Amino acid sequence: MCEQFGVTQSMGAIGTSADNSLAESFNASLKREVLQDEPVFPSQLVCRRDVFRWCTRYNTKRLHSWSGYRSPNAFEAA
């Protein structure tokens, strides 16, 4: 099915760092930008609100290197 859709399957073995690099990068950005060196969130409600807000911004407005430092919205519009 991957071949049919032109998708390259993971080249690493299960559990290797290459398999997790995208998730690790995303989680590192989330922690760095949302927690900003705080060890924990003050409450579950604050955590949910802040993570939702960050994910929305990350997927619509945040500038990304893969898109020539344009937001995903600007990249899609072009």
HTML snippet that shows the backbone in 3Dmol.js (N, CA, C, O; Angstrom):
<script src="https://3Dmol.org/build/3Dmol-min.js"></script>
<div id="view" style="width:600px;height:400px;position:relative"></div>
<script>
const pdb = `
ATOM      1  N   MET A   1       0.824  -1.186   0.000  1.00  0.00           N
ATOM      2  CA  MET A   1       0.000   0.000   0.000  1.00  0.00           C
ATOM      3  C   MET A   1       0.875   1.259   0.000  1.00  0.00           C
ATOM      4  O   MET A   1       0.547   2.244  -0.662  1.00  0.00           O
ATOM      5  N   CYS A   2       1.988   1.227   0.742  1.00  0.00           N
ATOM      6  CA  CYS A   2       2.894   2.375   0.763  1.00  0.00           C
ATOM      7  C   CYS A   2       3.403   2.676  -0.639  1.00  0.00           C
ATOM      8  O   CYS A   2       3.454   3.833  -1.059  1.00  0.00           O
ATOM      9  N   GLU A   3       3.777   1.632  -1.353  1.00  0.00           N
ATOM     10  CA  GLU A   3       4.277   1.805  -2.716  1.00  0.00           C
ATOM     11  C   GLU A   3       3.196   2.410  -3.609  1.00  0.00           C
ATOM     12  O   GLU A   3       3.481   3.279  -4.433  1.00  0.00           O
ATOM     13  N   GLN A   4       1.974   1.957  -3.448  1.00  0.00           N
ATOM     14  CA  GLN A   4       0.846   2.458  -4.233  1.00  0.00           C
ATOM     15  C   GLN A   4       0.657   3.960  -4.043  1.00  0.00           C
ATOM     16  O   GLN A   4       0.321   4.668  -4.993  1.00  0.00           O
ATOM     17  N   PHE A   5       0.869   4.449  -2.827  1.00  0.00           N
ATOM     18  CA  PHE A   5       0.674   5.861  -2.525  1.00  0.00           C
ATOM     19  C   PHE A   5       1.972   6.670  -2.580  1.00  0.00           C
ATOM     20  O   PHE A   5       1.960   7.871  -2.308  1.00  0.00           O
ATOM     21  N   GLY A   6       3.081   6.031  -2.926  1.00  0.00           N
ATOM     22  CA  GLY A   6       4.345   6.729  -3.038  1.00  0.00           C
ATOM     23  C   GLY A   6       4.949   7.141  -1.706  1.00  0.00           C
ATOM     24  O   GLY A   6       5.660   8.142  -1.618  1.00  0.00           O
ATOM     25  N   VAL A   7       4.663   6.364  -0.674  1.00  0.00           N
ATOM     26  CA  VAL A   7       5.173   6.656   0.663  1.00  0.00           C
ATOM     27  C   VAL A   7       6.381   5.771   0.932  1.00  0.00           C
ATOM     28  O   VAL A   7       6.341   4.562   0.700  1.00  0.00           O
ATOM     29  N   THR A   8       7.465   6.385   1.427  1.00  0.00           N
ATOM     30  CA  THR A   8       8.645   5.622   1.788  1.00  0.00           C
ATOM     31  C   THR A   8       8.498   5.114   3.211  1.00  0.00           C
ATOM     32  O   THR A   8       8.284   5.899   4.135  1.00  0.00           O
ATOM     33  N   GLN A   9       8.610   3.825   3.388  1.00  0.00           N
ATOM     34  CA  GLN A   9       8.501   3.240   4.715  1.00  0.00           C
ATOM     35  C   GLN A   9       9.734   3.573   5.537  1.00  0.00           C
ATOM     36  O   GLN A   9      10.782   3.916   4.990  1.00  0.00           O
ATOM     37  N   SER A  10       9.605   3.472   6.839  1.00  0.00           N
ATOM     38  CA  SER A  10      10.721   3.712   7.745  1.00  0.00           C
ATOM     39  C   SER A  10      11.875   2.787   7.384  1.00  0.00           C
ATOM     40  O   SER A  10      11.682   1.608   7.086  1.00  0.00           O
ATOM     41  N   MET A  11      13.067   3.346   7.419  1.00  0.00           N
ATOM     42  CA  MET A  11      14.244   2.556   7.080  1.00  0.00           C
ATOM     43  C   MET A  11      14.897   1.945   8.310  1.00  0.00           C
ATOM     44  O   MET A  11      15.706   1.024   8.189  1.00  0.00           O
ATOM     45  N   GLY A  12      14.559   2.442   9.483  1.00  0.00           N
ATOM     46  CA  GLY A  12      15.197   1.963  10.707  1.00  0.00           C
ATOM     47  C   GLY A  12      14.452   0.787  11.305  1.00  0.00           C
ATOM     48  O   GLY A  12      13.309   0.503  10.947  1.00  0.00           O
ATOM     49  N   ALA A  13      15.116   0.119  12.212  1.00  0.00           N
ATOM     50  CA  ALA A  13      14.476  -0.957  12.947  1.00  0.00           C
ATOM     51  C   ALA A  13      13.559  -0.353  14.001  1.00  0.00           C
ATOM     52  O   ALA A  13      13.727   0.799  14.402  1.00  0.00           O
ATOM     53  N   ILE A  14      12.601  -1.133  14.438  1.00  0.00           N
ATOM     54  CA  ILE A  14      11.684  -0.664  15.465  1.00  0.00           C
ATOM     55  C   ILE A  14      12.468  -0.294  16.713  1.00  0.00           C
ATOM     56  O   ILE A  14      13.321  -1.049  17.178  1.00  0.00           O
ATOM     57  N   GLY A  15      12.162   0.886  17.245  1.00  0.00           N
ATOM     58  CA  GLY A  15      12.821   1.334  18.460  1.00  0.00           C
ATOM     59  C   GLY A  15      14.085   2.132  18.257  1.00  0.00           C
ATOM     60  O   GLY A  15      14.689   2.584  19.230  1.00  0.00           O
ATOM     61  N   THR A  16      14.504   2.318  17.009  1.00  0.00           N
ATOM     62  CA  THR A  16      15.702   3.125  16.779  1.00  0.00           C
ATOM     63  C   THR A  16      15.357   4.608  16.846  1.00  0.00           C
ATOM     64  O   THR A  16      14.197   4.999  16.713  1.00  0.00           O
ATOM     65  N   SER A  17      16.373   5.415  17.051  1.00  0.00           N
ATOM     66  CA  SER A  17      16.141   6.857  17.166  1.00  0.00           C
ATOM     67  C   SER A  17      15.580   7.439  15.875  1.00  0.00           C
ATOM     68  O   SER A  17      14.818   8.404  15.919  1.00  0.00           O
ATOM     69  N   ALA A  18      15.941   6.873  14.730  1.00  0.00           N
ATOM     70  CA  ALA A  18      15.432   7.380  13.464  1.00  0.00           C
ATOM     71  C   ALA A  18      13.920   7.220  13.369  1.00  0.00           C
ATOM     72  O   ALA A  18      13.244   8.060  12.776  1.00  0.00           O
ATOM     73  N   ASP A  19      13.386   6.153  13.947  1.00  0.00           N
ATOM     74  CA  ASP A  19      11.939   5.945  13.936  1.00  0.00           C
ATOM     75  C   ASP A  19      11.213   6.998  14.759  1.00  0.00           C
ATOM     76  O   ASP A  19      10.076   7.354  14.450  1.00  0.00           O
ATOM     77  N   ASN A  20      11.858   7.495  15.800  1.00  0.00           N
ATOM     78  CA  ASN A  20      11.199   8.412  16.722  1.00  0.00           C
ATOM     79  C   ASN A  20      11.612   9.867  16.543  1.00  0.00           C
ATOM     80  O   ASN A  20      11.159  10.723  17.303  1.00  0.00           O
ATOM     81  N   SER A  21      12.447  10.169  15.576  1.00  0.00           N
ATOM     82  CA  SER A  21      13.017  11.511  15.490  1.00  0.00           C
ATOM     83  C   SER A  21      11.967  12.591  15.281  1.00  0.00           C
ATOM     84  O   SER A  21      12.079  13.665  15.872  1.00  0.00           O
ATOM     85  N   LEU A  22      10.961  12.346  14.466  1.00  0.00           N
ATOM     86  CA  LEU A  22       9.922  13.352  14.245  1.00  0.00           C
ATOM     87  C   LEU A  22       9.148  13.634  15.527  1.00  0.00           C
ATOM     88  O   LEU A  22       8.926  14.791  15.883  1.00  0.00           O
ATOM     89  N   ALA A  23       8.742  12.582  16.214  1.00  0.00           N
ATOM     90  CA  ALA A  23       8.010  12.755  17.465  1.00  0.00           C
ATOM     91  C   ALA A  23       8.884  13.416  18.522  1.00  0.00           C
ATOM     92  O   ALA A  23       8.409  14.266  19.275  1.00  0.00           O
ATOM     93  N   GLU A  24      10.152  13.036  18.585  1.00  0.00           N
ATOM     94  CA  GLU A  24      11.060  13.633  19.564  1.00  0.00           C
ATOM     95  C   GLU A  24      11.249  15.124  19.297  1.00  0.00           C
ATOM     96  O   GLU A  24      11.273  15.925  20.231  1.00  0.00           O
ATOM     97  N   SER A  25      11.382  15.490  18.042  1.00  0.00           N
ATOM     98  CA  SER A  25      11.553  16.891  17.678  1.00  0.00           C
ATOM     99  C   SER A  25      10.307  17.698  18.037  1.00  0.00           C
ATOM    100  O   SER A  25      10.404  18.794  18.589  1.00  0.00           O
ATOM    101  N   PHE A  26       9.145  17.148  17.722  1.00  0.00           N
ATOM    102  CA  PHE A  26       7.881  17.812  18.048  1.00  0.00           C
ATOM    103  C   PHE A  26       7.736  17.993  19.554  1.00  0.00           C
ATOM    104  O   PHE A  26       7.390  19.078  20.021  1.00  0.00           O
ATOM    105  N   ASN A  27       7.999  16.934  20.311  1.00  0.00           N
ATOM    106  CA  ASN A  27       7.883  17.004  21.773  1.00  0.00           C
ATOM    107  C   ASN A  27       8.888  17.970  22.371  1.00  0.00           C
ATOM    108  O   ASN A  27       8.563  18.681  23.321  1.00  0.00           O
ATOM    109  N   ALA A  28      10.100  18.013  21.839  1.00  0.00           N
ATOM    110  CA  ALA A  28      11.106  18.945  22.338  1.00  0.00           C
ATOM    111  C   ALA A  28      10.675  20.390  22.104  1.00  0.00           C
ATOM    112  O   ALA A  28      10.843  21.241  22.978  1.00  0.00           O
ATOM    113  N   SER A  29      10.121  20.665  20.927  1.00  0.00           N
ATOM    114  CA  SER A  29       9.633  22.017  20.642  1.00  0.00           C
ATOM    115  C   SER A  29       8.484  22.383  21.564  1.00  0.00           C
ATOM    116  O   SER A  29       8.423  23.500  22.079  1.00  0.00           O
ATOM    117  N   LEU A  30       7.581  21.450  21.769  1.00  0.00           N
ATOM    118  CA  LEU A  30       6.440  21.685  22.668  1.00  0.00           C
ATOM    119  C   LEU A  30       6.923  22.025  24.073  1.00  0.00           C
ATOM    120  O   LEU A  30       6.491  23.017  24.662  1.00  0.00           O
ATOM    121  N   LYS A  31       7.807  21.211  24.599  1.00  0.00           N
ATOM    122  CA  LYS A  31       8.312  21.455  25.957  1.00  0.00           C
ATOM    123  C   LYS A  31       9.051  22.784  26.047  1.00  0.00           C
ATOM    124  O   LYS A  31       8.844  23.551  26.988  1.00  0.00           O
ATOM    125  N   ARG A  32       9.905  23.055  25.078  1.00  0.00           N
ATOM    126  CA  ARG A  32      10.715  24.274  25.114  1.00  0.00           C
ATOM    127  C   ARG A  32       9.834  25.527  25.011  1.00  0.00           C
ATOM    128  O   ARG A  32      10.044  26.497  25.739  1.00  0.00           O
ATOM    129  N   GLU A  33       8.854  25.500  24.108  1.00  0.00           N
ATOM    130  CA  GLU A  33       8.057  26.689  23.854  1.00  0.00           C
ATOM    131  C   GLU A  33       6.891  26.876  24.814  1.00  0.00           C
ATOM    132  O   GLU A  33       6.466  28.007  25.051  1.00  0.00           O
ATOM    133  N   VAL A  34       6.367  25.794  25.369  1.00  0.00           N
ATOM    134  CA  VAL A  34       5.213  25.914  26.262  1.00  0.00           C
ATOM    135  C   VAL A  34       5.640  25.955  27.725  1.00  0.00           C
ATOM    136  O   VAL A  34       5.226  26.846  28.467  1.00  0.00           O
ATOM    137  N   LEU A  35       6.451  25.016  28.135  1.00  0.00           N
ATOM    138  CA  LEU A  35       6.862  24.992  29.541  1.00  0.00           C
ATOM    139  C   LEU A  35       7.898  26.071  29.866  1.00  0.00           C
ATOM    140  O   LEU A  35       7.944  26.568  30.991  1.00  0.00           O
ATOM    141  N   GLN A  36       8.722  26.431  28.890  1.00  0.00           N
ATOM    142  CA  GLN A  36       9.731  27.472  29.063  1.00  0.00           C
ATOM    143  C   GLN A  36      10.524  27.288  30.360  1.00  0.00           C
ATOM    144  O   GLN A  36      10.576  28.176  31.212  1.00  0.00           O
ATOM    145  N   ASP A  37      11.128  26.125  30.479  1.00  0.00           N
ATOM    146  CA  ASP A  37      12.015  25.771  31.600  1.00  0.00           C
ATOM    147  C   ASP A  37      11.308  25.550  32.935  1.00  0.00           C
ATOM    148  O   ASP A  37      11.977  25.400  33.957  1.00  0.00           O
ATOM    149  N   GLU A  38      10.002  25.528  32.956  1.00  0.00           N
ATOM    150  CA  GLU A  38       9.274  25.154  34.173  1.00  0.00           C
ATOM    151  C   GLU A  38       9.243  23.627  34.233  1.00  0.00           C
ATOM    152  O   GLU A  38       9.138  22.988  33.187  1.00  0.00           O
ATOM    153  N   PRO A  39       9.328  23.023  35.409  1.00  0.00           N
ATOM    154  CA  PRO A  39       9.378  21.553  35.497  1.00  0.00           C
ATOM    155  C   PRO A  39       8.035  20.877  35.211  1.00  0.00           C
ATOM    156  O   PRO A  39       8.005  19.770  34.674  1.00  0.00           O
ATOM    157  N   VAL A  40       6.938  21.521  35.560  1.00  0.00           N
ATOM    158  CA  VAL A  40       5.600  20.936  35.358  1.00  0.00           C
ATOM    159  C   VAL A  40       4.590  22.045  35.099  1.00  0.00           C
ATOM    160  O   VAL A  40       4.869  23.223  35.325  1.00  0.00           O
ATOM    161  N   PHE A  41       3.414  21.653  34.624  1.00  0.00           N
ATOM    162  CA  PHE A  41       2.310  22.596  34.480  1.00  0.00           C
ATOM    163  C   PHE A  41       1.670  22.819  35.843  1.00  0.00           C
ATOM    164  O   PHE A  41       1.666  21.911  36.675  1.00  0.00           O
ATOM    165  N   PRO A  42       1.130  24.005  36.087  1.00  0.00           N
ATOM    166  CA  PRO A  42       0.490  24.280  37.375  1.00  0.00           C
ATOM    167  C   PRO A  42      -0.729  23.393  37.647  1.00  0.00           C
ATOM    168  O   PRO A  42      -1.009  23.052  38.797  1.00  0.00           O
ATOM    169  N   SER A  43      -1.455  23.019  36.575  1.00  0.00           N
ATOM    170  CA  SER A  43      -2.646  22.177  36.739  1.00  0.00           C
ATOM    171  C   SER A  43      -2.943  21.475  35.424  1.00  0.00           C
ATOM    172  O   SER A  43      -2.391  21.830  34.382  1.00  0.00           O
ATOM    173  N   GLN A  44      -3.811  20.486  35.478  1.00  0.00           N
ATOM    174  CA  GLN A  44      -4.195  19.765  34.269  1.00  0.00           C
ATOM    175  C   GLN A  44      -4.946  20.692  33.307  1.00  0.00           C
ATOM    176  O   GLN A  44      -4.772  20.601  32.092  1.00  0.00           O
ATOM    177  N   LEU A  45      -5.765  21.567  33.843  1.00  0.00           N
ATOM    178  CA  LEU A  45      -6.510  22.500  33.003  1.00  0.00           C
ATOM    179  C   LEU A  45      -5.564  23.433  32.241  1.00  0.00           C
ATOM    180  O   LEU A  45      -5.741  23.655  31.044  1.00  0.00           O
ATOM    181  N   VAL A  46      -4.578  23.967  32.923  1.00  0.00           N
ATOM    182  CA  VAL A  46      -3.585  24.836  32.279  1.00  0.00           C
ATOM    183  C   VAL A  46      -2.818  24.052  31.223  1.00  0.00           C
ATOM    184  O   VAL A  46      -2.563  24.566  30.134  1.00  0.00           O
ATOM    185  N   CYS A  47      -2.453  22.831  31.528  1.00  0.00           N
ATOM    186  CA  CYS A  47      -1.742  21.978  30.576  1.00  0.00           C
ATOM    187  C   CYS A  47      -2.566  21.782  29.305  1.00  0.00           C
ATOM    188  O   CYS A  47      -2.066  22.003  28.202  1.00  0.00           O
ATOM    189  N   ARG A  48      -3.808  21.375  29.452  1.00  0.00           N
ATOM    190  CA  ARG A  48      -4.667  21.135  28.290  1.00  0.00           C
ATOM    191  C   ARG A  48      -4.828  22.397  27.446  1.00  0.00           C
ATOM    192  O   ARG A  48      -4.734  22.347  26.220  1.00  0.00           O
ATOM    193  N   ARG A  49      -5.072  23.525  28.107  1.00  0.00           N
ATOM    194  CA  ARG A  49      -5.273  24.788  27.402  1.00  0.00           C
ATOM    195  C   ARG A  49      -4.013  25.207  26.661  1.00  0.00           C
ATOM    196  O   ARG A  49      -4.072  25.561  25.483  1.00  0.00           O
ATOM    197  N   ASP A  50      -2.873  25.171  27.342  1.00  0.00           N
ATOM    198  CA  ASP A  50      -1.628  25.617  26.735  1.00  0.00           C
ATOM    199  C   ASP A  50      -1.163  24.713  25.603  1.00  0.00           C
ATOM    200  O   ASP A  50      -0.679  25.199  24.580  1.00  0.00           O
ATOM    201  N   VAL A  51      -1.304  23.412  25.773  1.00  0.00           N
ATOM    202  CA  VAL A  51      -0.901  22.472  24.713  1.00  0.00           C
ATOM    203  C   VAL A  51      -1.825  22.616  23.511  1.00  0.00           C
ATOM    204  O   VAL A  51      -1.352  22.590  22.375  1.00  0.00           O
ATOM    205  N   PHE A  52      -3.121  22.767  23.727  1.00  0.00           N
ATOM    206  CA  PHE A  52      -4.060  22.960  22.611  1.00  0.00           C
ATOM    207  C   PHE A  52      -3.728  24.243  21.863  1.00  0.00           C
ATOM    208  O   PHE A  52      -3.695  24.259  20.633  1.00  0.00           O
ATOM    209  N   ARG A  53      -3.485  25.312  22.601  1.00  0.00           N
ATOM    210  CA  ARG A  53      -3.153  26.606  21.988  1.00  0.00           C
ATOM    211  C   ARG A  53      -1.863  26.485  21.174  1.00  0.00           C
ATOM    212  O   ARG A  53      -1.784  26.990  20.054  1.00  0.00           O
ATOM    213  N   TRP A  54      -0.851  25.815  21.738  1.00  0.00           N
ATOM    214  CA  TRP A  54       0.419  25.671  21.043  1.00  0.00           C
ATOM    215  C   TRP A  54       0.268  24.822  19.785  1.00  0.00           C
ATOM    216  O   TRP A  54       0.802  25.175  18.734  1.00  0.00           O
ATOM    217  N   CYS A  55      -0.448  23.715  19.880  1.00  0.00           N
ATOM    218  CA  CYS A  55      -0.642  22.838  18.711  1.00  0.00           C
ATOM    219  C   CYS A  55      -1.374  23.564  17.590  1.00  0.00           C
ATOM    220  O   CYS A  55      -1.042  23.398  16.417  1.00  0.00           O
ATOM    221  N   THR A  56      -2.365  24.364  17.948  1.00  0.00           N
ATOM    222  CA  THR A  56      -3.099  25.134  16.945  1.00  0.00           C
ATOM    223  C   THR A  56      -2.160  26.118  16.252  1.00  0.00           C
ATOM    224  O   THR A  56      -2.169  26.233  15.026  1.00  0.00           O
ATOM    225  N   ARG A  57      -1.357  26.819  17.033  1.00  0.00           N
ATOM    226  CA  ARG A  57      -0.392  27.765  16.470  1.00  0.00           C
ATOM    227  C   ARG A  57       0.662  27.032  15.630  1.00  0.00           C
ATOM    228  O   ARG A  57       1.008  27.483  14.538  1.00  0.00           O
ATOM    229  N   TYR A  58       1.168  25.914  16.133  1.00  0.00           N
ATOM    230  CA  TYR A  58       2.203  25.133  15.439  1.00  0.00           C
ATOM    231  C   TYR A  58       1.713  24.694  14.060  1.00  0.00           C
ATOM    232  O   TYR A  58       2.470  24.723  13.089  1.00  0.00           O
ATOM    233  N   ASN A  59       0.459  24.293  13.979  1.00  0.00           N
ATOM    234  CA  ASN A  59      -0.081  23.749  12.735  1.00  0.00           C
ATOM    235  C   ASN A  59      -0.666  24.795  11.798  1.00  0.00           C
ATOM    236  O   ASN A  59      -1.085  24.454  10.692  1.00  0.00           O
ATOM    237  N   THR A  60      -0.707  26.070  12.212  1.00  0.00           N
ATOM    238  CA  THR A  60      -1.302  27.086  11.346  1.00  0.00           C
ATOM    239  C   THR A  60      -0.417  28.314  11.155  1.00  0.00           C
ATOM    240  O   THR A  60      -0.280  28.806  10.035  1.00  0.00           O
ATOM    241  N   LYS A  61       0.189  28.818  12.242  1.00  0.00           N
ATOM    242  CA  LYS A  61       0.860  30.117  12.176  1.00  0.00           C
ATOM    243  C   LYS A  61       2.367  30.088  12.388  1.00  0.00           C
ATOM    244  O   LYS A  61       3.063  30.989  11.919  1.00  0.00           O
ATOM    245  N   ARG A  62       2.892  29.084  13.079  1.00  0.00           N
ATOM    246  CA  ARG A  62       4.316  29.056  13.427  1.00  0.00           C
ATOM    247  C   ARG A  62       5.153  28.892  12.160  1.00  0.00           C
ATOM    248  O   ARG A  62       4.799  28.117  11.272  1.00  0.00           O
ATOM    249  N   LEU A  63       6.264  29.625  12.080  1.00  0.00           N
ATOM    250  CA  LEU A  63       7.154  29.537  10.932  1.00  0.00           C
ATOM    251  C   LEU A  63       7.975  28.250  11.028  1.00  0.00           C
ATOM    252  O   LEU A  63       8.480  27.904  12.096  1.00  0.00           O
ATOM    253  N   HIS A  64       8.101  27.548   9.904  1.00  0.00           N
ATOM    254  CA  HIS A  64       8.813  26.276   9.861  1.00  0.00           C
ATOM    255  C   HIS A  64       9.912  26.327   8.812  1.00  0.00           C
ATOM    256  O   HIS A  64       9.737  26.924   7.750  1.00  0.00           O
ATOM    257  N   SER A  65      11.041  25.704   9.110  1.00  0.00           N
ATOM    258  CA  SER A  65      12.158  25.690   8.164  1.00  0.00           C
ATOM    259  C   SER A  65      11.803  24.924   6.894  1.00  0.00           C
ATOM    260  O   SER A  65      12.256  25.296   5.811  1.00  0.00           O
ATOM    261  N   TRP A  66      11.003  23.863   7.000  1.00  0.00           N
ATOM    262  CA  TRP A  66      10.673  23.049   5.828  1.00  0.00           C
ATOM    263  C   TRP A  66       9.867  23.829   4.790  1.00  0.00           C
ATOM    264  O   TRP A  66       9.820  23.440   3.623  1.00  0.00           O
ATOM    265  N   SER A  67       9.231  24.928   5.209  1.00  0.00           N
ATOM    266  CA  SER A  67       8.388  25.693   4.283  1.00  0.00           C
ATOM    267  C   SER A  67       9.032  27.025   3.918  1.00  0.00           C
ATOM    268  O   SER A  67       8.343  27.957   3.502  1.00  0.00           O
ATOM    269  N   GLY A  68      10.358  27.116   4.073  1.00  0.00           N
ATOM    270  CA  GLY A  68      11.032  28.370   3.773  1.00  0.00           C
ATOM    271  C   GLY A  68      10.705  29.448   4.793  1.00  0.00           C
ATOM    272  O   GLY A  68      10.630  30.630   4.457  1.00  0.00           O
ATOM    273  N   TYR A  69      10.514  29.040   6.025  1.00  0.00           N
ATOM    274  CA  TYR A  69      10.173  29.935   7.135  1.00  0.00           C
ATOM    275  C   TYR A  69       8.896  30.719   6.865  1.00  0.00           C
ATOM    276  O   TYR A  69       8.799  31.920   7.117  1.00  0.00           O
ATOM    277  N   ARG A  70       7.915  29.976   6.337  1.00  0.00           N
ATOM    278  CA  ARG A  70       6.554  30.499   6.197  1.00  0.00           C
ATOM    279  C   ARG A  70       5.666  29.686   7.095  1.00  0.00           C
ATOM    280  O   ARG A  70       6.010  28.562   7.463  1.00  0.00           O
ATOM    281  N   SER A  71       4.530  30.233   7.454  1.00  0.00           N
ATOM    282  CA  SER A  71       3.578  29.468   8.266  1.00  0.00           C
ATOM    283  C   SER A  71       2.938  28.395   7.386  1.00  0.00           C
ATOM    284  O   SER A  71       2.905  28.544   6.164  1.00  0.00           O
ATOM    285  N   PRO A  72       2.431  27.320   7.984  1.00  0.00           N
ATOM    286  CA  PRO A  72       1.732  26.309   7.178  1.00  0.00           C
ATOM    287  C   PRO A  72       0.567  26.910   6.386  1.00  0.00           C
ATOM    288  O   PRO A  72       0.324  26.503   5.250  1.00  0.00           O
ATOM    289  N   ASN A  73      -0.159  27.875   6.970  1.00  0.00           N
ATOM    290  CA  ASN A  73      -1.261  28.504   6.248  1.00  0.00           C
ATOM    291  C   ASN A  73      -0.759  29.250   5.009  1.00  0.00           C
ATOM    292  O   ASN A  73      -1.347  29.136   3.933  1.00  0.00           O
ATOM    293  N   ALA A  74       0.335  30.018   5.162  1.00  0.00           N
ATOM    294  CA  ALA A  74       0.903  30.754   4.030  1.00  0.00           C
ATOM    295  C   ALA A  74       1.464  29.790   2.978  1.00  0.00           C
ATOM    296  O   ALA A  74       1.324  30.025   1.778  1.00  0.00           O
ATOM    297  N   PHE A  75       2.094  28.716   3.432  1.00  0.00           N
ATOM    298  CA  PHE A  75       2.642  27.727   2.512  1.00  0.00           C
ATOM    299  C   PHE A  75       1.536  27.079   1.688  1.00  0.00           C
ATOM    300  O   PHE A  75       1.667  26.934   0.473  1.00  0.00           O
ATOM    301  N   GLU A  76       0.453  26.691   2.342  1.00  0.00           N
ATOM    302  CA  GLU A  76      -0.676  26.056   1.646  1.00  0.00           C
ATOM    303  C   GLU A  76      -1.351  27.032   0.690  1.00  0.00           C
ATOM    304  O   GLU A  76      -1.793  26.639  -0.389  1.00  0.00           O
ATOM    305  N   ALA A  77      -1.432  28.297   1.078  1.00  0.00           N
ATOM    306  CA  ALA A  77      -2.077  29.301   0.220  1.00  0.00           C
ATOM    307  C   ALA A  77      -1.266  29.558  -1.055  1.00  0.00           C
ATOM    308  O   ALA A  77      -1.815  29.857  -2.115  1.00  0.00           O
ATOM    309  N   ALA A  78       0.065  29.430  -0.914  1.00  0.00           N
ATOM    310  CA  ALA A  78       0.936  29.651  -2.096  1.00  0.00           C
ATOM    311  C   ALA A  78       0.857  28.448  -3.013  1.00  0.00           C
ATOM    312  O   ALA A  78       1.507  28.424  -4.058  1.00  0.00           O
TER     313      ALA A  78
END
`;
const viewer = $3Dmol.createViewer("view");
viewer.addModel(pdb, "pdb");
viewer.setStyle({}, {cartoon: {color: "spectrum"}});
viewer.zoomTo();
viewer.render();
</script>
